[in-house]
Amino acid sequence: MSLYSFVREVYSWIKTIFWVFLLSFLITVFVLEPYYVSGSSMEPTLGGTETTVSGDGGDRVIVFKSPYLWGARPKYGDIVVLDSRVTRRRSLLDEFLENSLVRTLGGKDHNHIWIKRVIGEPMDILECREGQLYRNGALLQEEYLEGLTDFCDFEKFTVPWEHVFVMGDNRRYSQDSRQIGAIPIDHVKGRLILRYYPFDRLSIY
């Protein structure tokens, strides 16, 4: 093989790798992104070992990002990935910096990225009565808690406009809107659609 042919071959491979990386990057920024689930705050629905959804952990999930990036609103019961820095304004740059490929290459753990369940939408009134959670006066039927409904510990709260109220399924050990307040909708990064690992716990949401 001539030097010219060798250089052309190397260039072709570099170009292919570049386009594959760019396409993967854009997909994970704007469409679908994988996450490791860490911590016990979403048990029994999801499990892990730390307190965030970045880095090593337990369950692996796929998050659908496009609807929320383009204006859709989180709905009751959605399991969402969010930016917990509620007092900080987000921009598109944050999506690039928090991208899974960037995290892998940079080895940086984003502890501010959480996974929780949407309990309240804008203008909902949430309150606790005798350890039970009520929304707009109606008792919530939360089968996903597997009967662990005795840890409701906040004052009556009205969810502000353009915000959602989130909680972990493991109410005793979850840091969520009870501590940091309602989450701006533009801080919700995406909705869980698939748990694909461990394989014996494959679930579609």
C-alpha positions in Angstrom: 0.0 0.0 0.0 1.3 3.4 -1.0 1.7 6.2 1.5 -1.1 8.1 -0.3 -3.4 5.1 0.0 -2.6 4.7 3.7 -3.2 8.4 4.4 -6.6 8.2 2.6 -7.5 5.1 4.5 -6.7 6.7 7.9 -8.5 9.9 6.9 -11.6 7.8 5.9 -11.6 6.1 9.3 -11.2 9.4 11.2 -14.0 10.9 9.2 -16.3 7.9 9.9 -15.5 8.0 13.6 -16.1 11.7 13.8 -19.6 11.4 12.2 -20.5 8.5 14.3 -19.5 10.4 17.5 -21.3 13.5 16.3 -24.5 11.6 15.6 -24.3 9.8 18.9 -23.7 13.1 20.7 -26.7 14.8 19.1 -29.0 11.9 19.8 -28.0 11.8 23.4 -28.4 15.6 23.8 -31.8 15.9 22.0 -33.5 12.5 21.8 -32.5 9.6 24.0 -29.9 9.3 26.7 -28.8 6.4 28.9 -28.3 6.8 32.7 -27.1 4.7 35.6 -29.5 4.9 38.5 -27.8 5.3 41.9 -29.1 5.4 45.4 -32.2 4.0 47.1 -34.5 7.0 46.7 -36.6 5.4 43.9 -36.8 1.9 45.4 -38.6 -0.4 44.9 -39.2 1.0 41.4 -35.5 1.6 40.6 -32.4 0.7 42.6 -28.7 1.7 42.8 -25.9 2.3 45.2 -25.4 6.1 45.6 -27.6 9.2 45.5 -27.6 10.4 41.9 -28.1 9.1 38.4 -24.6 9.6 37.1 -21.6 7.4 37.4 -21.6 3.7 38.4 -24.8 2.4 40.0 -27.6 -0.1 39.8 -30.3 -0.1 37.2 -29.6 1.3 33.7 -32.4 3.3 32.1 -33.1 5.2 28.9 -34.6 8.7 29.1 -36.6 10.3 26.3 -35.6 14.0 26.2 -37.2 15.5 23.0 -40.7 16.2 24.3 -39.4 18.3 27.3 -36.8 20.1 25.3 -39.4 21.2 22.8 -42.1 22.4 25.3 -44.0 19.3 26.5 -45.0 19.3 30.2 -44.3 16.5 32.7 -47.4 14.6 33.7 -48.5 12.9 36.9 -46.6 9.7 37.6 -43.8 10.4 35.1 -40.4 9.3 36.3 -38.1 12.1 35.2 -34.5 13.1 35.2 -33.9 16.6 36.5 -31.4 19.3 37.4 -31.8 19.8 41.2 -30.1 23.2 41.1 -33.5 25.0 41.2 -32.1 28.5 41.9 -29.8 28.4 38.9 -30.9 29.3 35.4 -30.4 26.5 32.8 -29.3 26.9 29.2 -28.6 24.6 26.2 -25.0 24.6 27.2 -25.9 22.6 30.3 -27.3 19.8 28.1 -24.0 19.6 26.2 -21.9 19.6 29.4 -24.1 17.0 31.1 -24.2 14.7 28.1 -23.4 11.0 28.8 -20.6 11.0 26.2 -19.0 14.0 27.8 -19.4 12.5 31.2 -17.7 9.3 30.1 -14.8 11.1 28.4 -14.3 13.6 31.2 -15.0 11.2 34.1 -17.1 13.9 35.8 -20.0 12.9 38.1 -22.9 15.3 38.1 -24.4 15.0 41.6 -27.1 17.6 40.8 -28.8 15.3 38.3 -31.6 13.4 40.1 -34.3 10.9 39.1 -37.7 11.3 40.7 -41.5 10.9 40.1 -43.8 13.8 39.3 -46.4 14.1 42.0 -47.8 17.6 41.4 -48.3 19.8 38.3 -48.5 23.6 38.2 -51.1 25.1 40.6 -51.8 21.7 42.3 -52.4 21.8 46.1 -50.5 19.1 47.9 -50.9 18.3 51.6 -50.3 15.5 54.1 -53.0 14.2 56.4 -52.1 11.5 58.9 -49.2 10.4 56.9 -51.2 10.2 53.6 -50.6 12.4 50.6 -53.5 14.4 49.0 -53.6 16.3 45.8 -56.3 18.9 45.3 -58.2 17.3 48.2 -58.1 13.7 46.8 -56.1 10.9 48.4 -53.4 9.7 46.0 -53.4 6.0 45.2 -49.7 5.2 44.8 -49.4 1.5 44.1 -45.8 1.9 43.1 -44.9 2.5 46.8 -45.9 -1.0 47.7 -47.7 0.1 50.8 -45.0 2.4 52.2 -47.1 5.5 52.4 -46.5 6.5 56.0 -43.8 9.1 55.4 -45.5 12.3 54.3 -43.8 15.3 56.0 -44.5 18.7 54.6 -46.9 21.6 55.0 -49.7 22.3 52.5 -48.0 23.4 49.3 -49.3 25.0 46.1 -47.1 24.1 43.1 -46.1 27.4 41.3 -46.8 28.0 37.7 -44.2 26.5 35.3 -43.0 24.1 38.1 -43.6 20.5 39.1 -43.4 18.8 42.5 -41.4 15.6 42.6 -40.7 12.9 45.1 -38.8 9.6 45.3 -40.7 6.4 45.6 -38.7 5.6 48.7 -40.1 8.5 50.7 -38.1 7.8 53.9 -34.7 8.1 52.1 -35.4 10.5 49.2 -34.2 14.1 48.9 -36.7 15.8 46.6 -39.1 18.7 46.4 -39.8 18.4 50.1 -36.3 19.8 50.7 -35.5 21.9 47.7 -38.9 23.0 46.6 -40.8 22.7 43.3 -38.7 22.1 40.1 -38.8 24.6 37.2 -40.1 22.8 34.2 -37.1 23.8 32.2 -35.0 21.9 34.7 -36.7 18.6 33.8 -34.4 16.9 31.3 -36.4 13.9 30.2 -38.8 11.1 31.0 -37.8 7.5 31.8 -39.1 5.2 29.0 -37.1 2.0 29.5 -35.2 0.1 32.2 -32.9 -2.3 30.3 -30.4 -3.6 33.0 -30.4 -5.8 35.0 -32.0 -7.8 32.2 -34.3 -9.7 34.5 -35.9 -6.4 35.4 -36.6 -5.1 31.9 -39.4 -2.7 32.1 -41.1 -0.2 29.6 -42.7 2.9 31.0 
